[in-house]
Structures are given as structure tokens and as C-alpha cells.
Amino acid sequence: MSKQTGPEMTSPTQIHSLFTYNDQQLRIIIGEFFGNPDRKQLKHAQRAAVINLYKQLNIDGKFPDTWSKDPNGKPHFHHHPWQLSISHSDRYVALVVASHGPLGIDLQTHGRRHQSRLSRYLNWPESQFFHRWCLYEAAYKAGLTGSRSLLELVADAELSPQPFSFLNATGHCWSPAPGLSAALITATDLSTPALCTSLITS
């Protein structure tokens, strides 16, 4: 059974926007919420921040007030053609909606204890570990598959805020804030010069 979520589930939290992008086919918003909730309260704070950001993203009421999650946890709108992807890491949250897919977004705060060991195991440069992990997660959320595993494809990807080909989609990797990595997977025709400029200057 799908899980219903939306503004009625939780109270808003104070949050400020780190990055926004808005055109006729793609909207992106990334924000950071205030405070240092303990581990018990972190999920609640993240959920509240997602709702807060979604209200900003949907200020014109173009999209439904609520969405559902499929059995794999992937969010989607009911009876609406646009796609939705959500990510959160510590105090950061991100949402993206697009007129068509594939679509996936992921955030990662830096500081994983076993970063060096994982980088060696995955054959990823350690300095790019978090960008590559974001790309892997975003591609997974977008449902991308190929003849090689996603982990192998991520190892060979040339990362950049500028668009790069990733399977039958376009990838972008960038840092919205110090110590924070992000990756976005979109349909190739959604990767406009305006989007690329926004990512580079964020």
C-alpha cells in the first residue's frame, strides 16, 4: 500500500533556501533547516523541512498538495503527469519536480567514517567520493539501468556541474554548500544552459 504524505502530517520548521531553479519543465529547491535535533527528532525535522520547501516550490499551486510513496519508497503524484524526487542528509533537504523523467536527486553531507576504505573498494577517487555516491543514489532513484552495474558506471563518470551523459539521461554533480555534495539526473532535454549556469554559480 502506498504511503500518503503531505503538509498535514507535520508542522513547518525554519529553513532557508540554498539553491532554487525554476523553468516551465523543471523546478529544484535545496534548503537547510536550523537547529541541531537529536537522532530521534532528525527524521521529524527533515520531514517538516521537506514540507516547508515543497510549499515554496509549489507556491503557484501547479502540483498536488500531497504525494504517495510506492513500496520501494519512491515518491510520486497521483493523477498528475509530473515526476518528483526528494533527498535529505542531516540538516539539508532537496526536492525536484520535472515534466518527464528519468529524474533523481541526492544530497550527501561529508564525514562518512569509512570514506577512504569505501573509495578504494569502489575504485573511486577519495576526493570525489561524496559526489560519486550522490550520482549513484540519484541514478538509482531515477531507475537507470544498463549492461554494467551502476557502481561501475559511476566509477567511470566524468563529474561536473556541466551536463554529462549518464546512460540515457544527463547528470550534474555540484556542491550547494561547503561540505555538501549533490547530484541530479534528468532527461537530457531538461538540461538547459540556464540550469547549468545556475549549478555552476550556486
Phi and psi in degrees as a GROMACS rama.xvg file:
@    title "Ramachandran Plot"
@    xaxis  label "Phi"
@    yaxis  label "Psi"
@TYPE xy
-73.4403  152.904  SER-2
-103.129  123.052  LYS-3
-83.3408  138.55  GLN-4
-142.542  162.954  THR-5
162.541  -174.648  GLY-6
-61.4019  -23.9415  PRO-7
-76.007  -10.0031  GLU-8
-80.9923  -24.4977  MET-9
-154.812  158.718  THR-10
-80.3499  156.134  SER-11
-70.5579  162.185  PRO-12
-129.54  157.133  THR-13
-69.4683  130.129  GLN-14
-150.655  144.718  ILE-15
-121.182  146.801  HIS-16
-80.6273  132.623  SER-17
-97.8308  -29.4506  LEU-18
-156.086  134.375  PHE-19
-138.119  147.603  THR-20
-147.643  138.234  TYR-21
-149.28  116.747  ASN-22
-136.256  -168.366  ASP-23
-71.6731  -18.5758  GLN-24
-122.867  -6.36409  GLN-25
-149.461  131.81  LEU-26
-132.071  134.321  ARG-27
-132.928  140.387  ILE-28
-144.96  134.652  ILE-29
-128.35  134.822  ILE-30
-140.743  167.346  GLY-31
-126.311  130.847  GLU-32
-99.1957  158.935  PHE-33
-86.5366  160.445  PHE-34
90.4095  171.36  GLY-35
-127.668  76.2937  ASN-36
-65.5239  149.293  PRO-37
-72.2356  175.893  ASP-38
-60.8978  -32.8627  ARG-39
-66.1785  -37.0765  LYS-40
-92.1136  -9.23974  GLN-41
-62.2799  -46.0242  LEU-42
-60.9093  -41.2806  LYS-43
-62.9567  -43.152  HIS-44
-66.0231  -39.9277  ALA-45
-62.7289  -43.5764  GLN-46
-62.8699  -42.5891  ARG-47
-63.1487  -39.5817  ALA-48
-66.5414  -38.5525  ALA-49
-59.9822  -45.4725  VAL-50
-62.9872  -42.8669  ILE-51
-60.1866  -47.1291  ASN-52
-66.3065  -37.5948  LEU-53
-62.4109  -37.7393  TYR-54
-62.2726  -38.2857  LYS-55
-67.4983  -42.2329  GLN-56
-65.6329  -35.0977  LEU-57
-104.341  35.5013  ASN-58
-62.5009  -25.7635  ILE-59
-91.219  1.70357  ASP-60
69.7709  25.0777  GLY-61
-71.6593  -25.0837  LYS-62
-115.023  163.466  PHE-63
-61.1697  158.495  PRO-64
-74.1098  -23.2242  ASP-65
-131.964  165.798  THR-66
-141.788  171.956  TRP-67
-122.76  166.176  SER-68
-117.386  137.041  LYS-69
-77.8875  177.225  ASP-70
-58.3472  -21.359  PRO-71
-91.832  2.8265  ASN-72
87.1247  6.93572  GLY-73
-81.5337  125.757  LYS-74
-76.0415  148.314  PRO-75
-157.393  153.456  HIS-76
-85.1041  146.216  PHE-77
-88.0515  133.091  HIS-78
55.9956  38.8946  HIS-79
-146.501  133.818  HIS-80
-74.8638  -21.0062  PRO-81
-72.3839  154.898  TRP-82
-103.735  158.933  GLN-83
-136.076  139.099  LEU-84
-138.964  143.042  SER-85
-133.399  145.239  ILE-86
-145.327  153.039  SER-87
-149.864  147.847  HIS-88
-151.167  115.877  SER-89
53.4172  -120.163  ASP-90
-90.802  8.22205  ARG-91
-110.476  141.932  TYR-92
-137.319  152.926  VAL-93
-143.224  144.223  ALA-94
-134.466  145.351  LEU-95
-140.037  137.768  VAL-96
-124.922  144.639  VAL-97
-144.214  152.505  ALA-98
-68.0924  -23.1666  SER-99
-160.439  165.283  HIS-100
-106.627  -174.235  GLY-101
-69.8418  157.175  PRO-102
-150.369  131.778  LEU-103
-162.308  142.71  GLY-104
-134.604  146.639  ILE-105
-147.262  143.431  ASP-106
-120.147  146.501  LEU-107
-143.416  124.487  GLN-108
-80.3492  147.027  THR-109
-79.1121  154.624  HIS-110
129.224  9.83481  GLY-111
-60.9476  132.819  ARG-112
-62.2173  -39.7346  ARG-113
-103.284  31.9298  HIS-114
-56.4877  -47.3803  GLN-115
-60.8081  -47.0414  SER-116
-65.2548  -42.6237  ARG-117
-65.4504  -38.9093  LEU-118
-60.3267  -44.3905  SER-119
-64.9852  -43.373  ARG-120
-62.0994  -40.0053  TYR-121
-88.8788  -5.08206  LEU-122
62.1086  41.7221  ASN-123
-110.926  139.934  TRP-124
-58.5609  132.487  PRO-125
-59.6955  -35.5109  GLU-126
-66.7479  -17.2166  SER-127
-110.006  10.146  GLN-128
-55.0815  -49.4105  PHE-129
-71.9638  -36.4504  PHE-130
-61.5286  -44.0664  HIS-131
-68.522  -36.786  ARG-132
-65.1151  -39.7153  TRP-133
-61.4692  -43.4019  CYS-134
-61.1653  -43.4953  LEU-135
-58.8907  -47.6723  TYR-136
-65.7733  -42.8347  GLU-137
-63.5838  -41.0978  ALA-138
-65.9281  -39.1109  ALA-139
-62.6965  -45.3076  TYR-140
-62.257  -33.4113  LYS-141
-77.5114  -6.66677  ALA-142
76.1451  25.4087  GLY-143
-78.8361  136.178  LEU-144
-139.918  155.053  THR-145
-152.942  -174.409  GLY-146
-71.1426  -23.0142  SER-147
-107.944  159.09  ARG-148
-68.0486  153.979  SER-149
-58.4312  -38.0865  LEU-150
-61.8945  -39.5648  LEU-151
-68.2952  -41.9122  GLU-152
-64.2787  -39.3658  LEU-153
-64.1078  -36.8868  VAL-154
-61.9338  -30.1869  ALA-155
-95.7179  -7.87656  ASP-156
-69.0518  142.132  ALA-157
-93.2644  102.272  GLU-158
-78.9738  141.792  LEU-159
-170.772  152.653  SER-160
-64.7976  -29.0047  PRO-161
-65.1916  150.915  GLN-162
-63.6303  135.967  PRO-163
-131.947  147.938  PHE-164
-72.4165  132.956  SER-165
-141.057  103.685  PHE-166
54.3094  -131.858  LEU-167
-98.6376  45.2326  ASN-168
-151.725  -177.581  ALA-169
-120.025  136.45  THR-170
-111.358  152.771  GLY-171
-140.153  135.81  HIS-172
-128.75  133.963  CYS-173
-158.992  177.608  TRP-174
-119.573  101.916  SER-175
-67.1222  -21.375  PRO-176
-155.972  159.031  ALA-177
-57.1036  134.806  PRO-178
74.9037  16.3264  GLY-179
-134.526  128.043  LEU-180
-109.251  152.019  SER-181
-143.62  150.028  ALA-182
-140.396  144.578  ALA-183
-130.451  132.432  LEU-184
-114.153  126.852  ILE-185
-135.774  167.417  THR-186
-61.4752  144.805  ALA-187
-58.2533  -38.3086  THR-188
-72.4979  -8.091  ASP-189
-89.0268  -8.54642  LEU-190
-86.7488  85.1974  SER-191
-89.7011  160.154  THR-192
-55.989  -36.0784  PRO-193
-64.1928  -41.1295  ALA-194
-61.8762  -48.018  LEU-195
-60.1169  -42.7999  CYS-196
-60.7065  -41.6285  THR-197
-62.9258  -41.7578  SER-198
-66.105  -41.7535  LEU-199
-67.1651  -36.8824  ILE-200
-93.4677  -0.0836605  THR-201
